[in-house]
């Protein structure tokens, strides 16, 4: 019924659609959780915000030996996907992120409640995969900052 190849899910039914592979969505969810767990350990809110922005926005960075910057993020990697299909998947990621942040039921959510100030929680609530995709929000990141951001996902 569908085929996953190189990060894309291609529906073979009529009409055919191209979307993000579920394995890539699951990987992003795992990175969200790892970012939040790392925050519980190091309590660096600015780094948490940078990690979640890195996941939800497009990022522009310099590459050694290249004149033009390299862009990453859903907007650039999955530009060939069906807009409706990707919108639904990104809404799912938004629900996942906001569900954890607002959770009173799960340990991770309860632990975050104790550490996050109300204005910090509101900052996290404004993050949106779907909105950032639609608006094509892009930010620049220096190589040292990328290293710090990716530190939380090291052994996934």
C-alpha positions as CSV (number, residue, x, y, z in Angstrom):
1,X,0.0,0.0,0.0
2,X,2.9,2.4,0.7
3,X,6.7,2.4,0.3
4,X,9.3,4.1,2.5
5,X,12.4,5.2,0.7
6,X,15.2,7.7,1.7
7,X,13.0,9.4,4.3
8,X,9.9,9.6,2.2
9,X,6.7,7.6,2.4
10,X,5.1,7.1,-1.0
11,X,1.5,6.0,-1.1
12,X,0.8,3.6,-4.0
13,X,-2.9,4.0,-3.8
14,X,-4.9,6.4,-5.9
15,X,-4.2,9.3,-5.7
16,X,-0.5,8.8,-5.0
17,X,1.0,11.0,-2.3
18,X,4.5,11.6,-1.1
19,X,4.9,12.3,2.7
20,X,7.6,12.0,5.4
21,X,8.5,8.5,6.4
22,X,7.1,7.5,9.7
23,X,10.6,6.5,10.8
24,X,11.7,10.1,10.4
25,X,8.7,11.4,12.4
26,X,9.5,8.9,15.1
27,X,13.2,10.1,15.1
28,X,12.1,13.7,15.6
29,X,9.8,12.6,18.5
30,X,12.7,10.8,20.0
31,X,14.9,13.9,19.7
32,X,12.2,16.0,21.3
33,X,12.1,13.7,24.3
34,X,15.9,13.6,24.5
35,X,16.1,17.4,24.3
36,X,13.6,17.7,27.2
37,X,15.5,15.0,29.3
38,X,18.8,16.8,28.7
39,X,17.1,20.0,29.9
40,X,16.1,18.3,33.1
41,X,19.7,17.4,33.6
42,X,21.5,20.7,32.6
43,X,18.6,23.2,33.2
44,X,19.8,25.3,30.3
45,X,16.6,26.8,28.8
46,X,18.2,28.7,26.0
47,X,19.9,25.5,24.8
48,X,16.5,23.6,25.0
49,X,14.9,26.4,23.0
50,X,17.7,26.2,20.4
51,X,17.3,22.4,20.1
52,X,13.6,22.6,19.6
53,X,14.0,25.4,17.1
54,X,16.6,23.4,15.3
55,X,14.1,20.5,15.0
56,X,11.1,22.7,14.0
57,X,12.6,25.4,11.8
58,X,14.9,25.5,8.8
59,X,18.5,26.1,9.7
60,X,21.1,27.8,7.5
61,X,24.8,27.0,8.1
62,X,28.2,27.5,6.5
63,X,30.0,24.4,5.2
64,X,33.7,24.4,4.7
65,X,34.6,24.4,1.0
66,X,31.2,25.7,-0.1
67,X,30.3,29.2,-1.2
68,X,26.6,28.9,-0.5
69,X,25.2,28.0,2.9
70,X,23.5,24.7,3.5
71,X,19.9,24.7,4.6
72,X,18.3,21.9,6.7
73,X,14.8,21.4,8.0
74,X,11.5,20.0,6.8
75,X,10.9,22.9,4.4
76,X,14.1,22.1,2.5
77,X,14.4,18.4,2.8
78,X,10.7,17.5,2.1
79,X,9.8,20.2,-0.4
80,X,8.5,17.5,-2.8
81,X,6.0,16.2,-0.3
82,X,2.2,16.6,-0.6
83,X,1.4,19.8,1.3
84,X,-1.7,18.3,3.0
85,X,0.1,15.1,4.0
86,X,3.0,16.9,5.5
87,X,0.8,19.4,7.2
88,X,-1.0,16.6,9.0
89,X,2.3,15.0,10.0
90,X,3.7,18.3,11.4
91,X,0.4,18.9,13.3
92,X,1.0,15.5,14.9
93,X,4.5,16.6,15.9
94,X,3.1,19.8,17.4
95,X,0.5,17.8,19.4
96,X,3.3,15.5,20.6
97,X,5.5,18.4,21.8
98,X,2.7,20.4,23.4
99,X,1.3,17.3,25.0
100,X,4.6,16.6,26.8
101,X,5.0,20.3,27.8
102,X,1.4,20.5,29.2
103,X,1.3,17.0,30.7
104,X,0.4,16.5,34.3
105,X,0.1,12.8,33.9
106,X,3.5,11.7,32.7
107,X,6.8,11.9,34.6
108,X,8.6,14.0,32.0
109,X,5.8,16.5,31.9
110,X,5.5,16.7,35.7
111,X,9.3,17.2,36.0
112,X,9.2,20.0,33.4
113,X,6.4,21.7,35.3
114,X,8.6,22.0,38.3
115,X,11.5,23.5,36.4
116,X,9.9,25.8,33.8
117,X,8.8,29.3,34.7
118,X,5.4,30.2,33.2
119,X,7.0,32.5,30.6
120,X,9.4,29.7,29.6
121,X,6.5,27.3,29.2
122,X,4.7,29.9,27.0
123,X,7.9,30.3,24.9
124,X,7.8,26.5,24.3
125,X,4.1,26.6,23.5
126,X,4.7,29.1,20.7
127,X,7.0,26.6,18.8
128,X,5.2,24.9,15.9
129,X,6.5,22.5,13.3
130,X,3.5,23.2,11.0
131,X,3.6,27.0,11.3
132,X,7.4,27.1,10.8
133,X,7.0,25.0,7.7
134,X,4.3,27.2,6.3
135,X,6.2,30.4,7.1
136,X,9.6,29.0,6.1
137,X,11.3,30.3,9.2
138,X,15.0,30.0,8.9
139,X,17.7,30.9,11.3
140,X,21.5,30.8,11.2
141,X,23.5,28.7,13.5
142,X,27.3,28.7,14.1
143,X,29.1,25.4,14.1
144,X,29.9,25.4,17.8
145,X,26.3,26.0,18.6
146,X,25.2,23.1,16.3
147,X,27.6,20.8,18.3
148,X,26.0,21.9,21.6
149,X,22.5,21.4,20.1
150,X,23.2,17.9,18.8
151,X,24.9,16.8,22.0
152,X,21.6,15.6,23.5
153,X,21.0,13.3,20.6
154,X,24.4,11.7,20.6
155,X,23.5,8.1,21.3
156,X,20.0,7.8,19.9
